[in-house]
Amino acid sequence: MVLAVYGAGGLGMECTSLAEKINEVDKRWSQFVFVNDAITEEGELLGYPVMTFEKVLETYGKENLEFMVGIGEVDVKKAIYEKLKAHGCRLTNLINPMSSIHRSVQMGEGVMIGRNAAVAPKVVLGNNVLVRGNTVLGHDSVLEDNVEVCAFSVVGGNTKVGKGTFVGLHACIREGLKIGEHSIIGMGSVVTKDVPDNVVVYGNPAKIVRNNDTGKIFKK
């Protein structure tokens, strides 16, 4: 089986690094390849080939491929996931063997969990979810599809994080809250109240600073 990481940037390299670590324990993939539709000619990254999506399908065959979306921008990540599903591609999960994942956790496909994450009992993770290293997800919390939680963040028990929401580095979300869809929790924020859809919040305590009009997470 070949692992195709869709995205040849920073997160794509992190996905491949994690896959290498998984392969040391469980020989799941015989080869890695990066997918980048912006290239005009094939190249290499970390010693692995970089190809367009069409070339990857042609070279390896869909039946021999597993995909992981390695793009951090939430809207783009969602669009790539939907593209892969529309083409009938298989998505895999990348779970760092150094993380603690309770056996009762439910998760969809295309999930990545980094090193030293702690995922408590009865947590539910949707499709295409990214949980960075050293993150804590409390019992009965729910991360819906396309949610991203950055490193060293804490999501309290019985908290629901809506689709496409981004939780920044070192954020802390109190237990029992409802975090809306397509919102951004700023780096270092302490969230003590429910957060509506489509807003940006930050601070201690976190407050709404503007609407999330563009949907963009990262500024260039």
C-alpha positions as CSV (number, residue, x, y, z in Angstrom):
1,M,0.0,0.0,0.0
2,V,1.2,3.5,-0.9
3,L,0.4,6.5,1.3
4,A,-0.3,9.7,-0.6
5,V,-0.1,12.9,1.4
6,Y,-2.2,15.6,-0.3
7,G,-0.2,18.7,0.4
8,A,3.5,19.3,0.0
9,G,3.9,22.0,2.6
10,G,4.6,22.1,6.3
11,L,1.7,20.0,7.5
12,G,2.2,17.5,4.6
13,M,5.8,17.0,5.8
14,E,4.5,16.5,9.4
15,C,2.0,13.9,8.1
16,T,4.8,12.0,6.4
17,S,7.1,12.2,9.4
18,L,4.3,10.7,11.5
19,A,3.7,8.0,8.9
20,E,7.4,7.1,9.0
21,K,7.1,6.7,12.8
22,I,4.0,4.5,12.5
23,N,5.8,2.3,9.9
24,E,8.6,1.6,12.4
25,V,5.9,-0.1,14.6
26,D,3.4,-1.3,12.0
27,K,4.7,-1.8,8.4
28,R,1.6,-0.3,6.8
29,W,3.0,1.4,3.7
30,S,5.7,0.4,1.2
31,Q,6.1,3.9,-0.2
32,F,5.1,7.5,0.4
33,V,4.3,10.2,-2.2
34,F,3.3,13.8,-2.0
35,V,0.4,15.2,-4.0
36,N,0.7,18.8,-5.2
37,D,-1.6,20.0,-8.1
38,A,0.3,23.3,-8.4
39,I,3.5,21.8,-9.8
40,T,4.4,22.0,-13.5
41,E,7.0,19.2,-13.2
42,E,7.5,16.3,-10.8
43,G,10.1,16.7,-8.0
44,E,11.0,15.3,-4.6
45,L,10.4,16.3,-1.0
46,L,12.0,14.5,2.0
47,G,13.3,12.0,-0.6
48,Y,9.8,11.1,-1.8
49,P,8.2,11.9,-5.2
50,V,5.9,14.9,-5.6
51,M,3.2,14.5,-8.3
52,T,-0.2,15.8,-9.3
53,F,-3.3,14.0,-8.2
54,E,-3.9,12.6,-11.7
55,K,-0.4,11.4,-12.0
56,V,-0.5,9.7,-8.6
57,L,-3.7,7.8,-9.6
58,E,-2.1,6.8,-13.0
59,T,1.2,5.7,-11.4
60,Y,0.0,3.6,-8.5
61,G,-3.7,2.8,-9.1
62,K,-6.5,3.9,-6.8
63,E,-6.8,0.4,-5.3
64,N,-3.2,0.6,-4.0
65,L,-3.5,4.0,-2.4
66,E,-4.4,5.5,0.9
67,F,-4.7,9.3,1.3
68,M,-4.2,11.8,4.1
69,V,-5.0,15.5,3.7
70,G,-1.9,17.4,4.7
71,I,-3.1,21.0,4.4
72,G,-3.7,23.2,7.4
73,E,-6.1,25.8,5.9
74,V,-9.5,24.5,7.0
75,D,-11.5,25.4,3.9
76,V,-8.9,24.0,1.5
77,K,-8.5,20.8,3.7
78,K,-12.3,20.3,3.5
79,A,-12.3,20.8,-0.3
80,I,-9.5,18.3,-0.8
81,Y,-11.3,15.7,1.4
82,E,-14.5,16.1,-0.6
83,K,-12.5,15.8,-3.9
84,L,-11.0,12.5,-2.6
85,K,-14.4,11.2,-1.6
86,A,-15.8,12.2,-5.0
87,H,-13.1,10.1,-6.7
88,G,-13.8,7.1,-4.5
89,C,-10.4,7.3,-2.8
90,R,-9.6,5.6,0.5
91,L,-8.5,7.8,3.4
92,T,-6.5,6.5,6.3
93,N,-5.9,7.7,9.9
94,L,-2.5,8.6,11.3
95,I,-2.3,8.1,15.1
96,N,1.0,8.7,16.8
97,P,1.9,5.5,18.8
98,M,3.1,7.8,21.7
99,S,-0.4,9.2,22.2
100,S,-3.0,7.8,24.6
101,I,-6.3,7.1,22.9
102,H,-9.0,5.3,25.0
103,R,-10.5,2.2,23.4
104,S,-14.0,3.8,23.5
105,V,-13.1,6.7,21.3
106,Q,-15.0,6.9,18.0
107,M,-13.3,8.4,15.0
108,G,-14.0,8.9,11.3
109,E,-11.6,8.8,8.4
110,G,-8.7,11.1,7.6
111,V,-7.9,11.7,11.2
112,M,-4.4,12.7,12.4
113,I,-3.4,12.7,16.0
114,G,0.1,13.9,17.0
115,R,2.6,12.9,19.6
116,N,1.6,12.7,23.3
117,A,-2.0,13.7,22.8
118,A,-4.5,12.4,25.4
119,V,-7.9,11.5,24.2
120,A,-10.3,10.5,27.0
121,P,-13.1,8.0,27.0
122,K,-16.1,8.4,24.8
123,V,-14.6,11.2,22.7
124,V,-16.0,11.4,19.1
125,L,-13.8,12.6,16.3
126,G,-15.4,13.3,12.9
127,N,-13.9,13.0,9.5
128,N,-10.8,14.9,8.4
129,V,-10.0,16.0,12.0
130,L,-6.5,17.2,13.0
131,V,-5.4,16.9,16.7
132,R,-1.9,18.2,17.2
133,G,0.6,16.8,19.7
134,N,0.3,17.4,23.5
135,T,-3.4,18.1,23.2
136,V,-6.0,17.0,25.8
137,L,-9.5,16.1,24.8
138,G,-11.8,15.5,27.8
139,H,-14.3,12.8,28.2
140,D,-17.4,12.9,26.0
141,S,-16.1,15.8,23.9
142,V,-17.0,15.9,20.2
143,L,-14.9,17.3,17.4
144,E,-17.0,17.5,14.3
145,D,-15.8,17.2,10.7
146,N,-12.8,19.2,9.6
147,V,-12.0,20.6,13.0
148,E,-8.3,21.4,13.8
149,V,-6.9,21.6,17.4
150,C,-3.4,22.9,17.7
151,A,-0.6,21.7,20.1
152,F,-0.9,22.1,23.9
153,S,-4.6,22.9,23.7
154,V,-7.2,21.6,26.1
155,V,-10.8,20.8,25.3
156,G,-12.8,20.2,28.4
157,G,-15.2,17.2,28.8
158,N,-18.7,17.3,27.3
159,T,-17.6,20.1,24.9
160,K,-18.8,20.1,21.3
161,V,-16.6,21.8,18.7
162,G,-18.6,22.5,15.4
163,K,-17.6,21.7,11.9
164,G,-14.6,23.5,10.4
165,T,-13.6,25.3,13.6
166,F,-9.9,26.0,14.3
167,V,-8.5,26.0,17.9
168,G,-5.2,27.8,18.1
169,L,-2.0,26.9,20.0
170,H,-2.3,26.7,23.8
171,A,-6.1,27.4,23.8
172,C,-8.1,26.2,26.8
173,I,-11.8,25.5,26.4
174,R,-13.9,25.0,29.6
175,E,-15.9,21.8,30.0
176,G,-19.5,21.6,28.8
177,L,-19.4,24.3,26.2
178,K,-20.7,24.5,22.6
179,I,-18.3,25.9,20.1
180,G,-19.9,26.9,16.8
181,E,-19.1,25.9,13.3
182,H,-16.4,27.7,11.2
183,S,-15.1,29.8,14.0
184,I,-11.5,30.5,15.1
185,I,-10.3,30.3,18.7
186,G,-7.1,32.4,18.9
187,M,-3.8,31.3,20.3
188,G,-3.6,31.2,24.1
189,S,-7.3,31.9,24.5
190,V,-9.3,30.8,27.6
191,V,-12.8,30.1,26.5
192,T,-15.4,30.2,29.3
193,K,-18.6,30.6,27.4
194,D,-20.3,29.2,24.3
195,V,-19.0,30.5,21.0
196,P,-21.4,31.1,18.0
197,D,-20.8,30.1,14.4
198,N,-18.5,32.1,12.1
199,V,-16.7,34.3,14.6
200,V,-13.1,34.9,15.7
201,V,-12.5,34.9,19.5
202,Y,-9.4,35.4,21.6
203,G,-8.1,36.6,24.9
204,N,-8.5,35.6,28.6
205,P,-11.4,35.3,28.9
206,A,-12.0,34.9,25.2
207,K,-14.3,37.5,23.5
208,I,-15.6,37.9,20.0
209,V,-13.4,40.3,18.0
210,R,-14.9,40.0,14.6
211,N,-16.8,37.8,12.2
212,N,-14.9,35.0,10.4
213,D,-15.8,36.5,7.0
214,T,-12.9,35.1,4.9
215,G,-12.5,31.7,6.6
216,K,-8.8,32.1,6.3
217,I,-6.6,30.8,9.2
218,F,-3.1,31.6,8.1
219,K,-1.8,34.9,6.8
220,K,1.0,35.0,4.3
